[in-house]
Amino acid sequence: NEYKSYLSMSVKYDSVRSSKLKFKGEKKKKRKRKAEAVSEADEGVADDGDTTTARHRVWWLSRDMLDVKGSILFEHVTSTRYVIALEDATISLGDVREHTEGPQNAEILTALPGSDVNKIAIKTGFDKFLTVGLDGSITGKSDAIGMREEFHVNFSDKGYQTLKGCNGRYVTFNKDDTISCTAEDTTDNTHLLIRTRGNKSRKVETLAEQEGRGSVREYEVNYVKLYQKFGDKKLRLSEKSTKDLKGARKDGRFHEEMLDRREKMKSDRYCM
């Protein structure tokens, strides 16, 4: 009878969910939520002198051109606001947000290699490139990379960066929160910080180096795959000879030639 009673009690205890032994007077420890328990490695680089990782999270400060690749943020130095690119091609400073809020999707831009190792092209989230107008205005409406879509990046020994456009002027923040390429000299309004999530070990390639890999036909196939949309899922290439592409590659206007060829393709989603 004692053995049967023991078995009955054992079954009952097995059905009870086990938990840590608690003592009287012991304070309950608060469990950290995942959002609060972001590791130092996830928040950014600990030795880059950046003390604002709580706000910027995984976006750490760029220190050289090896960092300026892929997803980036442009931060206004004094207001800690990010540059935003809207669907209507407007480029300006984004809204002021709470200290722990990260960037909006429209504030995340993409840096692509330019014709020189210190130059980049800047792509918006709407697959358009930032371009400098004749009046120095900056908009996000270009479909291809040319001279007006390239910006020279300069790293100051004081910790900030500047961008210079094709017109020889610096990118500057205006009083109305717009951004233009009109400053003749560097001032406080031309200082910005470039934040990145990139891998510092990656080598920076120029646009010419990327385009120089493989044949022009292979590059065109990969280029067309990015943009064409067909119901029958068949890839369609330009009927023009690749001779023009070879000449454009040599002259440094490869992307403009690609755009010209795409404009003649009626089913291209950008050139319909």
Disulfide bonds with the S-S distance in Angstrom:
none
